[in-house]
Structure formats: structure tokens, C-alpha cells
Amino acid sequence: MNAIEIRNLSKSFRGMYALDHLNMTVPVGAIYGFIGENGSGKSTTEKLICGHLVPDEGEIKLFGKDYTDAGVRVRVGALIENAGCFPNSSVWDNLMMQAINLGLKNRAEEIERVLKIVRMEDSARIKFKSCSLGMKQRVGIAMALLGEPALLILDEPINGLDTDGMRIMREILVDITQTYGCTVLISSHILGELEKIATHYGIIRQGRMVQELSAKDMESRARVFTSIKTKAPKSAKLVLEAKYDNVQEEDGYLRVYDVDDTEGIVEYLYQNGHVVSEIKKNKIGLEEYYIELMSKKEGK
């Protein structure tokens, strides 16, 4: 069973498609990285799943049931745009108001549980307005986790965070899936961070799904390249281009794509008067894979 199944989902505003017959599949237990440029339809999709918008056409199923089913709606938690907290109330009081709104029993115990998950058990009495951006994002996730949802939907939760804040957020999201079995749908522009935790990806463009793949699929499809540093990169590039099909210069390094023979590259350059000071093998990461995929779609 999948946590989310979307088929031919469309939504328009003033005659313009925000989503154009979108198809999407999120497996149970996944951390699904939802990727796309601004205006591609990510937030619209998330709002439709949460019931904040009504689709023009198409189907949304959550855990095999229609997304409007009351029994399945209570299994969904979300943080879209902001936490919606009262600034002059404490973290604890904001969580208590949400727990009451949800009709939860054992509210104090449930609040303690979610505060522990988001590493804020020692900050419960701080006023929300005094929290840092990272803390506010974690409070929003704590609110979304009240009631033990099986599906968590997060819209750009790591944007604007510092290095430590992003690290904590990564740990929380992995913990949510591995310890509590929650499926996470997360959108983000910070692809390097997303790559560290996502198990699956969905790449959306102009309201249509361009590609869905698992992290393992992306790893197998990502192109291998060898990075080289020499004293004269421009002339070394000309030498390499005489033998290898795809050579690029980036940030002071020469990249030879789709070639795994590092010894052969070093020897070839040496024979042609270039000494290699640094060499390493690598694979294209998520950000470069995304840029390359978008370039192909644009016909560049």
C-alpha cells in the first residue's frame, strides 16, 4: 500500500493550470523529497492533499482511501507555510490549544511526547515569539505530530535554517520515519540537505510530474565523473578533449564525465606535459541531477 496515490490531479486559478494532470506515488515509510522551482505546483499539491483546496479533477488517495475520508484525515499532520502559533503564548500553551482543538485525550502526555521528538522538551515555557527560526519550525512540526499521524506533510521546513538547525531537522525527520513509522512528504529548495535524508524523489515542473525515482535509482543513474586539478587547466582541457568526449571546467577543476580510469587520465596528461596535483572520482549529486534533467526538458 502507498501512503499517497495521486492520479490526473488538476487545479487551476483564473484559467491557468497550477497542476496539470499530476500523477504521484509516495510509498509508506518514505521520506519523499518533492522538488521543483517556485510556481511549479508543490505547495498547491500539498494543500490539495491536506484538503485546504478543492481539485478541479483527479483523484487523491491516502493509504488506499479517498483523501476526504474522515478516518484517513485524522492520520495526516501538516506544516505548510508557518506554524500558526500565538506569539505571546508559550510553546506549551500553543501545543495545548492545538491538542484541545484536535480533541486529544491525555493532552499533557502527548505534548511531552512531541516535544521530545523535536528536541524541545527544555524549551516548553518559552514564548513562541522568542524562539529562533529553527525552533519555530520545530514547534510547527510538533503541532503536526500531535495525535500520532501516519503521514506528515512539510512545506519548506529547512529553508532559512543555519547549519546546526538543518542538522537537527534532518535528525528529527529520520527519527520520525525510523522510530515512529511515519511517512514524510517534504518540499525544499535546499537539495543538498534533502539528498542526505530522502528515500524517494518527485520532480515537478509547470504542474506536471517530470520524474519519480528512489534514492537508489538516482544513485544508479547519476553520471560518474573524475575531477582533476592542474596548474594550467585551460590547456589541459584542450588535451583531454582530444581523447575524451565530455570535459568541463568548474571551480578550478576539470571534470571528465563517464570515465572511471583515473590512472589512464593522469598518464595521458603527463605524456602531454601536464602534471596532476589532485584527482578524485565522484558522482553527480541531486542538485546537479535536477539541473541536468531540467536542461534536457528545456531542450538545452
C-alpha positions as CSV (number, residue, x, y, z in Angstrom):
1,M,0.0,0.0,0.0
2,N,1.1,3.6,-0.7
3,A,0.7,6.5,1.7
4,I,-0.2,8.8,-1.2
5,E,-1.6,8.0,-4.7
6,I,-2.5,10.9,-7.0
7,R,-3.9,10.4,-10.4
8,N,-4.6,13.0,-13.1
9,L,-4.9,15.8,-10.5
10,S,-5.6,19.2,-11.9
11,K,-6.1,22.6,-10.2
12,S,-6.4,26.0,-12.0
13,F,-6.6,29.6,-10.8
14,R,-8.2,32.2,-13.1
15,G,-7.9,29.8,-16.0
16,M,-4.3,29.0,-15.5
17,Y,-3.2,25.5,-14.5
18,A,-1.3,25.3,-11.2
19,L,-1.4,21.5,-11.6
20,D,-1.9,19.8,-14.9
21,H,-3.0,16.1,-14.6
22,L,-0.4,15.4,-12.0
23,N,0.5,11.7,-11.1
24,M,2.3,11.0,-7.9
25,T,3.1,7.9,-5.7
26,V,4.5,8.1,-2.2
27,P,5.3,4.7,-0.6
28,V,4.5,4.0,3.1
29,G,7.5,4.8,5.3
30,A,9.3,7.0,2.7
31,I,10.9,10.4,3.1
32,Y,9.7,11.8,-0.2
33,G,11.6,14.8,-1.4
34,F,9.2,17.0,-3.5
35,I,11.4,19.1,-5.9
36,G,10.6,21.9,-8.3
37,E,11.2,25.6,-9.0
38,N,9.0,28.3,-7.5
39,G,5.5,28.2,-9.0
40,S,5.9,24.5,-10.2
41,G,2.9,23.4,-8.1
42,K,4.5,21.9,-4.9
43,S,2.5,23.9,-2.4
44,T,-0.7,23.6,-4.4
45,T,-0.3,19.8,-4.3
46,E,0.3,19.7,-0.6
47,K,-2.7,22.0,0.1
48,L,-4.9,19.7,-2.0
49,I,-3.7,16.6,-0.1
50,C,-4.5,18.4,3.2
51,G,-7.9,19.5,2.0
52,H,-7.1,23.2,2.0
53,L,-8.0,23.4,-1.7
54,V,-10.5,21.6,-3.8
55,P,-9.2,19.9,-7.0
56,D,-10.8,20.6,-10.4
57,E,-10.4,17.0,-11.4
58,G,-8.4,13.9,-10.5
59,E,-8.1,11.5,-7.6
60,I,-6.2,11.6,-4.3
61,K,-5.9,8.5,-2.2
62,L,-4.3,8.3,1.2
63,F,-3.5,4.8,2.5
64,G,-5.8,3.4,-0.1
65,K,-8.8,5.6,0.8
66,D,-10.2,8.8,-0.7
67,Y,-8.5,11.8,0.9
68,T,-11.8,13.1,2.2
69,D,-12.5,10.0,4.3
70,A,-12.8,11.1,7.9
71,G,-10.9,8.1,9.1
72,V,-7.9,8.9,7.0
73,R,-7.9,12.6,7.5
74,V,-7.0,12.2,11.2
75,R,-3.9,10.3,10.1
76,V,-2.4,13.4,8.4
77,G,-0.3,16.1,10.0
78,A,1.0,19.1,8.2
79,L,3.2,22.2,8.4
80,I,2.5,24.4,5.4
81,E,3.9,28.0,5.3
82,N,4.1,28.6,9.1
83,A,3.1,27.1,12.4
84,G,0.2,29.5,13.0
85,C,1.1,30.0,16.7
86,F,0.1,32.8,19.1
87,P,3.4,34.8,19.5
88,N,2.8,35.8,23.1
89,S,1.9,32.3,24.3
90,S,4.4,29.8,25.3
91,V,5.4,26.8,23.2
92,W,3.5,24.5,25.7
93,D,0.3,26.7,25.6
94,N,0.3,26.7,21.8
95,L,0.6,23.0,21.7
96,M,-2.1,22.6,24.4
97,M,-4.5,24.8,22.3
98,Q,-3.9,22.6,19.3
99,A,-4.3,19.4,21.4
100,I,-7.7,20.7,22.7
101,N,-8.7,21.6,19.1
102,L,-8.0,18.1,18.0
103,G,-9.9,16.6,20.9
104,L,-7.0,14.6,22.1
105,K,-7.0,12.7,25.4
106,N,-4.0,12.6,27.7
107,R,-3.0,16.0,26.3
108,A,-0.1,16.7,28.6
109,E,1.5,13.4,27.9
110,E,1.0,13.8,24.2
111,I,2.6,17.3,24.3
112,E,5.6,15.9,26.2
113,R,5.9,13.2,23.6
114,V,6.1,15.5,20.6
115,L,8.4,18.0,22.4
116,K,10.8,15.2,23.0
117,I,10.7,14.1,19.3
118,V,11.6,17.7,18.2
119,R,14.2,18.1,20.9
120,M,12.4,21.0,22.6
121,E,11.4,19.4,26.0
122,D,13.6,22.1,27.8
123,S,12.0,25.0,25.8
124,A,8.3,24.4,26.5
125,R,7.8,27.6,28.6
126,I,9.5,29.9,26.2
127,K,7.2,32.4,24.4
128,F,6.8,31.5,20.7
129,K,7.9,35.0,19.6
130,S,11.2,34.4,21.5
131,C,12.0,31.2,19.6
132,S,14.6,31.2,16.8
133,L,13.5,30.3,13.3
134,G,14.7,26.8,13.7
135,M,12.8,26.4,17.0
136,K,9.6,27.8,15.4
137,Q,9.9,25.3,12.6
138,R,10.3,22.5,15.2
139,V,7.2,23.8,17.1
140,G,5.3,23.6,13.9
141,I,6.4,20.0,13.3
142,A,5.5,19.2,17.0
143,M,2.0,20.6,16.3
144,A,1.7,18.5,13.2
145,L,2.8,15.4,15.1
146,L,0.0,15.7,17.8
147,G,-2.2,12.7,17.6
148,E,0.5,10.4,16.0
149,P,-0.2,10.9,12.3
150,A,0.9,8.3,9.8
151,L,1.6,10.9,7.2
152,L,3.4,14.2,7.7
153,I,3.4,16.9,5.0
154,L,6.1,19.6,5.3
155,D,6.4,22.7,3.1
156,E,10.0,24.0,3.0
157,P,10.8,23.3,6.7
158,I,14.6,23.7,6.4
159,N,14.7,26.9,4.3
160,G,16.4,29.7,6.2
161,L,17.9,27.5,8.9
162,D,21.6,27.7,9.8
163,T,23.9,24.6,9.6
164,D,23.1,23.4,13.1
165,G,19.3,23.9,12.6
166,M,19.4,21.9,9.4
167,R,21.3,19.1,11.1
168,I,18.7,18.9,13.9
169,M,15.9,18.9,11.4
170,R,17.5,16.1,9.5
171,E,17.8,14.0,12.7
172,I,14.2,14.7,13.6
173,L,12.8,13.7,10.2
174,V,14.8,10.4,10.1
175,D,13.7,9.7,13.7
176,I,10.1,10.3,12.7
177,T,10.2,7.7,10.0
178,Q,12.5,5.1,11.5
179,T,11.3,5.2,15.1
180,Y,7.6,6.1,14.6
181,G,7.0,4.7,11.2
182,C,5.6,8.0,9.8
183,T,5.7,8.7,6.1
184,V,7.1,12.2,5.3
185,L,6.4,14.3,2.2
186,I,8.8,17.3,2.3
187,S,9.4,20.0,-0.2
188,S,12.7,22.0,-0.2
189,H,14.9,24.1,-2.4
190,I,18.0,23.0,-0.4
191,L,18.7,19.9,-2.5
192,G,22.0,19.1,-0.8
193,E,20.3,18.7,2.6
194,L,17.3,16.8,1.1
195,E,19.7,14.3,-0.5
196,K,21.0,13.3,2.9
197,I,17.7,12.0,4.1
198,A,15.2,11.4,1.2
199,T,14.4,7.8,0.2
200,H,12.3,8.9,-2.8
201,Y,12.0,11.9,-5.0
202,G,9.3,13.5,-7.1
203,I,10.4,16.2,-9.6
204,I,7.6,18.6,-10.7
205,R,7.7,21.2,-13.4
206,Q,4.8,23.5,-14.5
207,G,2.3,21.4,-12.7
208,R,3.3,18.1,-14.2
209,M,5.4,15.3,-12.7
210,V,8.7,15.1,-14.7
211,Q,10.1,12.1,-12.9
212,E,9.7,9.9,-9.8
213,L,12.5,7.8,-8.5
214,S,14.0,6.3,-5.4
215,A,17.3,7.4,-3.9
216,K,18.8,4.1,-5.1
217,D,17.5,4.8,-8.7
218,M,19.1,8.2,-8.6
219,E,22.4,6.8,-7.4
220,S,22.5,4.3,-10.3
221,R,21.5,6.9,-12.9
222,A,23.9,9.6,-11.6
223,R,26.8,10.1,-14.0
224,V,30.3,9.3,-12.8
225,F,33.0,11.9,-13.3
226,T,36.7,12.4,-12.4
227,S,37.8,15.7,-11.0
228,I,41.3,16.9,-11.9
229,K,43.4,19.8,-10.8
230,T,46.4,21.0,-12.8
231,K,48.5,24.3,-13.0
232,A,47.2,25.0,-16.5
233,P,43.6,23.9,-16.6
234,K,42.7,25.6,-19.9
235,S,45.4,23.9,-21.9
236,A,44.9,20.6,-20.1
237,K,41.2,20.8,-21.1
238,L,42.2,21.0,-24.7
239,V,44.5,18.0,-24.3
240,L,41.7,15.9,-22.6
241,E,39.1,16.9,-25.2
242,A,41.2,15.3,-27.9
243,K,40.6,11.9,-26.2
244,Y,37.5,12.2,-24.1
245,D,34.0,13.1,-25.2
246,N,32.8,15.3,-22.3
247,V,35.3,17.5,-20.4
248,Q,34.1,20.5,-18.4
249,E,35.8,23.1,-16.3
250,E,34.2,24.1,-13.0
251,D,35.5,25.9,-9.9
252,G,39.2,25.4,-10.9
253,Y,38.7,21.7,-11.6
254,L,38.4,19.8,-14.8
255,R,35.7,17.2,-14.9
256,V,35.9,14.2,-17.2
257,Y,32.5,12.6,-17.4
258,D,31.6,8.9,-17.8
259,V,35.3,7.8,-17.4
260,D,36.4,5.7,-14.5
261,D,40.1,5.2,-15.5
262,T,41.9,7.7,-13.2
263,E,45.3,6.2,-13.8
264,G,44.8,6.5,-17.6
265,I,43.8,10.1,-17.3
266,V,46.9,11.0,-15.2
267,E,49.2,9.2,-17.5
268,Y,47.7,10.8,-20.6
269,L,48.0,14.3,-19.2
270,Y,51.6,13.6,-18.1
271,Q,52.5,12.4,-21.6
272,N,51.2,15.7,-22.9
273,G,53.1,17.9,-20.4
274,H,50.6,18.3,-17.6
275,V,51.2,17.2,-14.0
276,V,48.0,16.4,-12.0
277,S,48.1,17.8,-8.5
278,E,44.7,16.4,-7.4
279,I,42.4,13.8,-8.7
280,K,39.2,12.2,-7.3
281,K,36.2,10.2,-8.5
282,N,32.7,11.4,-7.8
283,K,29.1,11.2,-8.9
284,I,26.6,13.9,-9.8
285,G,24.5,14.8,-6.7
286,L,20.8,15.6,-6.5
287,E,21.2,19.3,-7.3
288,E,23.3,18.7,-10.5
289,Y,21.0,15.8,-11.5
290,Y,18.0,18.1,-11.2
291,I,19.6,20.9,-13.2
292,E,20.7,18.4,-15.9
293,L,17.2,17.0,-16.1
294,M,15.6,20.4,-16.3
295,S,18.0,21.4,-19.0
296,K,17.0,18.4,-21.1
297,K,13.3,19.3,-20.7
298,E,14.1,22.8,-21.9
299,G,16.0,21.4,-24.9
300,K,19.3,23.0,-23.9
